[in-house]
Amino acid sequence: MAMDVDLIKKIQNDFNTLSKGQKLIAEYIINNYGKAAFMTAAALGNTVQVSESTVVRFAHALGYEGYKDLQRELHELIKNKLTTVQRLSMVESHSNKESELKGAMEKDIDNIQKTINEISHDSFRKAIELILKAENIYILGLRSSAFLAGYLGFYLNFLIKGVKVVTSGPNDVFEQLLKADANDVIIGISYPRYSKRTLEALDFCKEKGCKIISITDSLISPASKYSDISLIASSDMLSFVDSLVAPMSLINALIVSVGMEKRNDITMYFEELEGIWNKYNVYDVSNYSDK
């Protein structure tokens, strides 16, 4: 089921078609979706005093294959809609402090595995082609995505010309993107809670005819609707922070792939760089010197 409609609005729109028991479930989810997201079908049924099978039929009535799909949509709702304070409160009420370290790392592993399993390899290759053909590359990522944009820009600058990282500095993002045109590629990085400024900038660039590659968390992300190519990397953590380990891994894969395509061109460049780094003592080499 393509969820381009908010889950709560979907429930409200379909409310009159539901059975009496299903309406009880609907009312509970609308008023308590933060709690419902963590409940099994049996637990939700017990809470509203209906059977587990009624909960499953409720999910089917909304167009889902099963309750797990509905629950997954509830998780998305929490991730995208709740404030940081609300999300922190939910984590505190559902966390086991002894397993926080293990749980966070295991979630990062899950996000990477999900990204490996679900990413479109065709889209990934097309993104590489666009990057290599572009006259200029503008990398846009604000707020929590800013360090991802900076990391990608740092390494792409070693590999290709015309890489510009758009920042929230003295110049507004629109001023930094003013010269972008149809020969350029915009790489927009956007994760929940999605920065409105990033989305406005992508819309601005779309109108200018730029090719847009988005790095985001789902095909229904608001960044995807502006994109020629969407690269999806999972960020699900259900906490006051999101896991950005999988997006970082995806960005590493982009950098490596571009580097492999440009390896014949950049060998001399890196040899020159090594000379500069050694001359000006950019890196500490004391551990490698002869003794």
C-alpha positions as CSV (number, residue, x, y, z in Angstrom):
1,M,0.0,0.0,0.0
2,A,1.5,3.4,-1.0
3,M,1.3,5.6,2.1
4,D,1.4,9.0,0.5
5,V,-1.4,10.0,3.0
6,D,-0.8,10.5,6.7
7,L,-1.8,7.4,8.6
8,I,-4.0,9.3,11.0
9,K,-5.8,11.0,8.1
10,K,-6.3,7.7,6.5
11,I,-7.9,6.3,9.6
12,Q,-10.1,9.3,9.9
13,N,-11.2,9.1,6.2
14,D,-12.1,5.4,6.5
15,F,-13.6,5.6,10.0
16,N,-17.3,5.4,8.9
17,T,-16.6,2.1,7.0
18,L,-15.1,0.3,10.0
19,S,-16.9,-2.1,12.2
20,K,-17.8,-1.2,15.8
21,G,-14.7,-3.0,17.2
22,Q,-12.5,-1.5,14.6
23,K,-13.7,1.9,15.4
24,L,-12.5,1.4,19.0
25,I,-9.0,0.6,17.7
26,A,-9.1,3.6,15.4
27,E,-10.0,5.9,18.2
28,Y,-7.3,4.6,20.4
29,I,-4.6,4.9,17.7
30,I,-5.6,8.4,16.8
31,N,-5.4,9.5,20.5
32,N,-2.5,7.3,21.5
33,Y,-0.4,6.4,18.5
34,G,2.8,6.9,20.5
35,K,1.8,4.0,22.7
36,A,0.1,1.9,20.0
37,A,3.4,1.8,18.0
38,F,5.0,-0.4,20.7
39,M,2.0,-2.8,21.2
40,T,1.6,-6.2,19.7
41,A,-1.8,-6.9,18.0
42,A,-2.8,-8.9,21.1
43,A,-1.8,-6.1,23.5
44,L,-3.7,-3.5,21.4
45,G,-6.7,-5.7,21.4
46,N,-6.6,-6.2,25.2
47,T,-6.3,-2.5,25.7
48,V,-9.4,-1.6,23.7
49,Q,-11.2,-4.9,24.7
50,V,-11.4,-6.5,21.3
51,S,-9.9,-9.7,19.9
52,E,-6.5,-10.0,18.3
53,S,-8.2,-11.0,15.1
54,T,-10.2,-7.8,15.1
55,V,-6.9,-5.8,15.2
56,V,-5.6,-7.8,12.3
57,R,-8.8,-7.2,10.3
58,F,-8.5,-3.5,11.2
59,A,-5.1,-3.5,9.5
60,H,-6.6,-5.2,6.5
61,A,-9.4,-2.7,6.3
62,L,-6.9,0.1,6.0
63,G,-5.1,-1.7,3.1
64,Y,-2.2,-3.4,4.9
65,E,-1.2,-7.0,4.5
66,G,-1.0,-7.4,8.2
67,Y,-0.7,-5.7,11.6
68,K,3.1,-5.5,11.3
69,D,2.8,-3.3,8.2
70,L,0.4,-1.0,10.1
71,Q,2.8,-1.0,13.1
72,R,5.7,0.0,10.8
73,E,3.7,2.9,9.5
74,L,3.1,4.0,13.2
75,H,6.8,4.0,13.7
76,E,7.2,6.2,10.6
77,L,4.5,8.5,12.1
78,I,6.4,8.8,15.3
79,K,9.7,9.4,13.6
80,N,8.3,12.2,11.4
81,K,5.7,13.9,13.5
82,L,6.6,13.8,17.1
83,T,8.7,16.6,18.7
84,T,12.1,15.8,20.2
85,V,10.7,16.1,23.7
86,Q,7.9,13.6,22.9
87,R,10.3,11.1,21.4
88,L,12.6,11.4,24.4
89,S,9.7,10.7,26.7
90,M,8.7,7.6,24.7
91,V,12.3,6.2,24.8
92,E,12.5,6.7,28.6
93,S,9.2,4.8,29.1
94,H,10.2,1.9,26.9
95,S,14.0,1.6,27.4
96,N,16.0,-0.9,29.3
97,K,19.0,1.1,30.5
98,E,21.2,-2.0,30.8
99,S,20.8,-2.7,27.1
100,E,20.9,0.8,25.6
101,L,24.5,0.4,24.3
102,K,23.8,-2.9,22.7
103,G,20.3,-1.9,21.5
104,A,21.6,1.3,19.7
105,M,24.4,-0.6,18.0
106,E,22.1,-3.4,16.9
107,K,19.7,-0.9,15.5
108,D,22.5,0.6,13.5
109,I,23.4,-2.8,12.1
110,D,19.7,-3.4,11.3
111,N,19.6,-0.1,9.4
112,I,22.7,-1.0,7.3
113,Q,21.3,-4.5,6.5
114,K,18.0,-3.0,5.5
115,T,19.7,-0.5,3.3
116,I,21.8,-3.3,1.6
117,N,18.7,-5.4,1.0
118,E,16.4,-2.6,-0.3
119,I,18.5,0.0,-2.1
120,S,18.1,0.1,-5.9
121,H,21.5,-0.7,-7.5
122,D,20.2,0.8,-10.7
123,S,19.5,4.1,-9.0
124,F,22.9,4.0,-7.4
125,R,24.7,3.5,-10.7
126,K,22.6,6.3,-12.3
127,A,23.5,8.6,-9.5
128,I,27.2,7.9,-10.1
129,E,26.7,8.7,-13.8
130,L,25.0,12.0,-13.0
131,I,27.8,13.0,-10.6
132,L,30.5,12.2,-13.2
133,K,28.7,14.1,-16.0
134,A,27.8,17.2,-14.0
135,E,29.5,20.5,-14.5
136,N,29.1,21.4,-10.8
137,I,27.9,19.4,-7.8
138,Y,26.0,21.2,-5.0
139,I,25.7,19.2,-1.8
140,L,22.9,20.3,0.5
141,G,22.3,19.0,4.0
142,L,21.2,21.2,6.9
143,R,20.8,20.6,10.7
144,S,21.5,17.0,11.6
145,S,22.3,16.2,7.9
146,A,25.0,18.9,7.7
147,F,27.9,16.7,8.8
148,L,26.9,14.1,6.2
149,A,27.0,16.8,3.5
150,G,30.4,18.1,4.8
151,Y,31.8,14.6,4.8
152,L,30.6,13.9,1.2
153,G,31.9,17.2,0.0
154,F,35.3,16.8,1.7
155,Y,36.1,13.6,-0.2
156,L,34.4,14.4,-3.5
157,N,36.6,17.5,-3.7
158,F,39.6,15.2,-4.0
159,L,38.0,13.4,-6.8
160,I,36.2,15.8,-9.1
161,K,36.0,19.6,-9.8
162,G,33.2,21.9,-9.1
163,V,32.0,20.5,-5.7
164,K,30.3,23.0,-3.5
165,V,28.9,22.3,0.0
166,V,25.9,24.5,0.7
167,T,25.9,25.6,4.3
168,S,23.7,27.6,6.6
169,G,26.3,30.4,6.9
170,P,26.3,34.1,6.2
171,N,24.9,33.6,2.7
172,D,21.4,32.1,2.5
173,V,21.2,28.7,0.8
174,F,19.3,30.3,-2.1
175,E,22.2,32.7,-2.7
176,Q,24.6,29.8,-2.7
177,L,22.5,28.0,-5.2
178,L,21.7,31.0,-7.4
179,K,24.2,30.0,-10.2
180,A,23.1,26.4,-10.4
181,D,21.6,25.4,-13.7
182,A,20.6,22.4,-15.8
183,N,24.2,21.3,-16.2
184,D,24.5,20.9,-12.5
185,V,23.6,18.2,-9.9
186,I,22.2,18.8,-6.5
187,I,22.7,16.1,-3.9
188,G,20.1,16.8,-1.2
189,I,20.5,14.9,2.1
190,S,17.3,15.0,4.2
191,Y,16.3,12.9,7.3
192,P,13.5,13.3,9.9
193,R,12.6,15.7,11.2
194,Y,13.0,17.0,7.6
195,S,14.5,20.5,7.3
196,K,11.9,22.8,5.7
197,R,14.8,24.9,4.3
198,T,16.3,21.9,2.6
199,L,13.0,21.0,0.9
200,E,12.5,24.6,-0.2
201,A,16.0,24.7,-1.7
202,L,15.3,21.4,-3.6
203,D,12.1,22.9,-5.0
204,F,14.1,26.0,-6.0
205,C,16.7,23.9,-7.8
206,K,14.1,21.7,-9.5
207,E,12.5,24.9,-11.0
208,K,16.0,25.8,-12.3
209,G,16.2,22.5,-14.2
210,C,19.0,21.0,-12.0
211,K,19.2,17.2,-11.7
212,I,18.5,16.2,-8.1
213,I,19.8,13.2,-6.2
214,S,18.3,12.7,-2.8
215,I,19.8,10.7,0.1
216,T,16.9,10.1,2.4
217,D,15.1,7.5,4.5
218,S,12.2,6.4,2.2
219,L,10.5,6.9,-1.2
220,I,7.7,8.8,0.6
221,S,10.2,11.2,2.2
222,P,9.3,14.8,1.2
223,A,12.7,15.1,-0.4
224,S,12.0,12.2,-2.8
225,K,9.2,14.1,-4.7
226,Y,11.8,16.6,-5.9
227,S,14.3,14.0,-6.9
228,D,15.3,12.5,-10.3
229,I,17.0,9.7,-8.3
230,S,16.4,8.8,-4.6
231,L,19.0,6.8,-2.7
232,I,17.3,5.2,0.3
233,A,19.3,4.5,3.5
234,S,17.3,3.6,6.6
235,S,17.6,5.8,9.7
236,D,15.1,4.2,12.1
237,M,16.1,4.6,15.8
238,L,12.9,5.6,17.5
239,S,14.7,7.9,19.8
240,F,15.3,11.7,20.1
241,V,18.1,11.1,17.6
242,D,18.0,9.1,14.4
243,S,20.6,6.6,13.3
244,L,22.7,8.1,10.5
245,V,25.1,5.2,10.3
246,A,23.5,3.7,7.2
247,P,23.4,7.0,5.3
248,M,27.1,7.5,6.1
249,S,27.8,4.0,4.8
250,L,25.9,4.8,1.6
251,I,27.9,8.0,1.2
252,N,31.1,6.0,1.6
253,A,29.9,3.7,-1.2
254,L,29.3,6.7,-3.4
255,I,32.8,8.1,-2.7
256,V,34.4,4.8,-3.4
257,S,32.5,4.3,-6.6
258,V,33.3,7.7,-7.9
259,G,36.9,7.2,-7.0
260,M,37.1,3.9,-8.9
261,E,35.7,5.6,-12.0
262,K,38.2,8.4,-11.7
263,R,41.2,6.4,-10.5
264,N,43.3,6.9,-13.7
265,D,42.8,10.7,-13.4
266,I,43.5,11.2,-9.7
267,T,46.7,9.2,-9.2
268,M,49.0,12.1,-10.0
269,Y,46.7,14.4,-8.0
270,F,47.1,12.3,-4.9
271,E,50.8,12.0,-5.4
272,E,51.0,15.8,-5.4
273,L,48.8,16.0,-2.4
274,E,51.1,13.6,-0.5
275,G,54.0,15.9,-1.2
276,I,52.1,19.0,0.1
277,W,51.0,17.1,3.2
278,N,54.5,16.0,3.9
279,K,56.0,19.5,3.3
280,Y,53.6,21.3,5.6
281,N,53.4,18.5,8.2
282,V,49.6,18.1,7.8
283,Y,49.7,14.7,9.4
284,D,51.6,13.3,12.4
285,V,54.2,10.9,11.0
286,S,56.2,10.4,14.2
287,N,55.0,6.9,14.7
288,Y,56.2,5.9,11.3
289,S,59.6,7.4,11.3
290,D,62.8,5.3,11.5
291,K,64.2,4.7,14.9
